[in-house]
Every structure is written in C-alpha cells, then in structure tokens.
Amino acid sequence: MKRVAITGIGLLTPLGIGTESTWRGLIEGRSGVGPIRQFDASSLRTQLGAEVADLDPAQFIANRRTLRMMTRNDHLAFVGAMLAVQDAQFDLASQDGERVGLFVGSNKEISNPDHVLEASLVARNPDGAVDIRRLGEQAQSAFYPLFYVEGLQAASLFYISQAYNLKGANSYFAGMAEVGAVAVGRAFRAIRRGEVDMALAGGFDDAISWWNMTKFDTLGLLTGRNDRGAAAVRPYDRDRDGTALGEGAAFLMLEELESARRRDARIYAEIAGYGNRYDTFRLITPDPEGRALSGAIRAALGDAGSPAEAIGYVAADGSATRLGDASEARALRAAFDGTTDSLAASSVKAATGHMVAAAGALNAAVATLAVHHQILPPTLNLENPDPVCDLDWVPNEAREARVEQALALARGFEGQNVALVLRSVR
C-alpha cells in the first residue's frame, strides 16, 4: 500500500488567517472566544462565540460572479483550501486533474439567512400573520435570484474543484464535528489505494450565525457563562458547563509519500491510520463509557500497525460538556489499556471555539503540527481538574515534548467517532 504524506496545511480560525497565525496563537495560549459581534445575540442563552475577524473573501476569490453565488460557509471553504495549496508550495492546477482528489465536510444547511428573512417578510398580512399563499404568489420576485444555487450543500466542492481543475475521486460529507476528520480519512484511503496521487481534504463551518446559534442554543451543549468571556470554555475542568461555537476551516494537502519526496516537498507528517465507529447510545448524548470512541481509536491504531504506547500526544475532542469530557477520558483509558500515565492530550476548543464541521480536521492539523514542531498546545482554562477526567491534559501552557506519533480525535453530535494516527517521517 502507498504511504500518505501531509505537505500542506491551511487553517482559517478565530486565532488568525493561515497556519502560522493559528499555531502561534495556540502555543501562546491566546483565545478567540468572546462576545458575538456578527449579530445581536442578546436573546440567546449563550452570547459567546469565536469569530474569524478581518476576512475579506474578495482578496482570495478573484471571480466576482462566483463570489456573489457563495455563502460565508463557501468563503471559509475556499479560503481554507487555498491556504493549504499555497502552504504545499505546489502548482496544483497544472497537474493531471484526474489524479487529484477532493474530500470536504461541512454543516451547511441553508442559503444566506438574510435572504430568507427578506423573502419571508413578503408573506405577512397587514396584521403581521404569516400568509403562505401570499408568499407563493410573490416568491419569484421576493427571493434572491440565486437563492437556491447559493444554498446547495456541496457547492464548495464545485468551487474548489473548478479553481484547481480537480477531476479525481471526491466526496462531500454532511454532518457535525466528525466530518472534517472523515474527509481526511477518506482522502488518505483514496491515495493509499491508488485512486489518486494527491488530495485536498478538510472541513469548514460558519457556526457563528444566527441560524446556527439559535439551533444550538437549546441543545444544552453551549456554555451559559457569558460573564466569563474567554474563560468560559473549560475542557476537563470541574466547573465546565459547555462549549462555545467557533467558525473557520481546516484543510490538509495529502500526497503519495514517494512523489512528495521526489519534488523535495516539506513533509509535516505521515497519516498512518484511520478508524471510525458509531455510538448508538442516544442522539446528542454519548455513551458514558465512550465505547465507540475507544473502538475508533483501536481501529486507527490497528490500521497504522501502531501499539498504543507509541502514541505520544492526542489532539482530543474536549468539548467542555459534562458527559462528553468524562466519556472521552474513559474511552482513552480503555483504548490505551493502562498506559495513559505517560500520555499527554489537549483540547484546543477553549482557544478556537468548537468549529463544528471543521473541528475534526483542525484536530488532524493540530496533531500534525505537534509531531512536526515537537511541541504540544495547551488546554486553556483548566484550573480545577475534574478527577473523573484524570489524564495529563497539558493545562494552560504549551509544552515541548518528543512526539513520534500522535492521535487526532473527532466526535459528532449524532454518534460518529473518528480517530486518525499521524507519525513523523524520518
């Protein structure tokens, strides 16, 4: 089987535009979590989020017609993919498009919400009541002309493919926190099996919008401690009460290892294994023992041919929910079968927010960078560790460490659990 190298990383996060900015922010212990600025969140229980500031998509997307058809979700996807290609220092568009794959994951559900509101106002009677008949009669003129086109879930797959002439194996994965990691895992398998020679893979999400925030606000997953600001998200801490959403994108450029070596590419790490399992316990509520997550970890380790004790670092899920963190700790202890005393793990969600569909791909990037730089990003705001989550979570300060192999985890709200094994290439 072919080996798969990571030669480019594109990160667009609340800590900055570009991999260097995000990684520096993580290592310095900065957080992008704060009061939401994109809209008035005063009616919500959770008024905190982690937003990408100062993003001008026109600086990255030259085609003005394409730009008009895109939603913010699509902007994030395109910019994240472009950053990964640039980081790989590779003229991707000059390659045989049939041999280049694209695998993406997102939580896109809707056209531009502003366009929904504008059209819906037409359906009001004089007394303010909704009149669906009136909407039907005037819908053609009321709705934005590109309303349905901009709302296509997999539109980003087209925009990125068109920009780089990508015609090889491809998939769009719809879901939550797991789909970015699934996209990376599927791209890894496509290269390993010889379907393509290289692939772009990642996840993206515009989670800080009134549509997403109102949806998540009632699920019991988000923190209610608005008074704490950046200190509200507290993974593995006794005082944790939920996460804060974040927006952004995380993409990886993957190549067949020997091909990458021939072009003298910078190789961050190698993807060595991929595993996933499904938790059938309950929607939104994970199995308290984390059995599906431990199964995904064992599957990834088996795929990589790596013993558990070879893993030096885990880019953990760490969503700062009561049950989520506790079940993750139990899953790690079960999967590592008594070898967790020397294991270091951390969650970056207190820094970036929960980037939902981008979260799993972000963890893959974080684990890759930990292997490449031999430094572990911290878990912020961990001041009072919960004994139920008794592991080394690299609290509050980055740490230099020798890491030859790392694990990246992702857990979807609907039960999906994903693990990726990354290892150094010497």
ABEGO torsion letter per residue (X at the ends): XBBBBBABBBBBBAAEBEAAAAAAAAAAGBBABBBBAABBAAABABABBBBBBGBBAAAABABAAAAAABBAAAAAAAAAAAAAAAAAGBBAAABBAAABBBBBBBABABBBAAAAAAAAAAABBAAGBBBAAAAAAAAAAABBAAAAAAABAAAAAAAAAAAAGBABBBBBBBEBAAAAAAAAAAAAAAAAAGABABBBBEBBBBABBAAAAAAAAAAGABBABAAAEAAABBBGBAABAEBBBBBEBBBBBBBBAAAAAAAGBBBABBBABBBBBBBAABBGBBBAAGAAAAAAAAAAAAAAGBBAAABABBBBAGAGBAAAAAAAAAAAAAAAGGAAAABBBBBAAAAAEBAEAAAAAAAAAAAAAAAAAGBBBBBBGBABBBAABBBBAGBGBBBBBBBABBBBBBBBAAGBBBBBBBBBBX
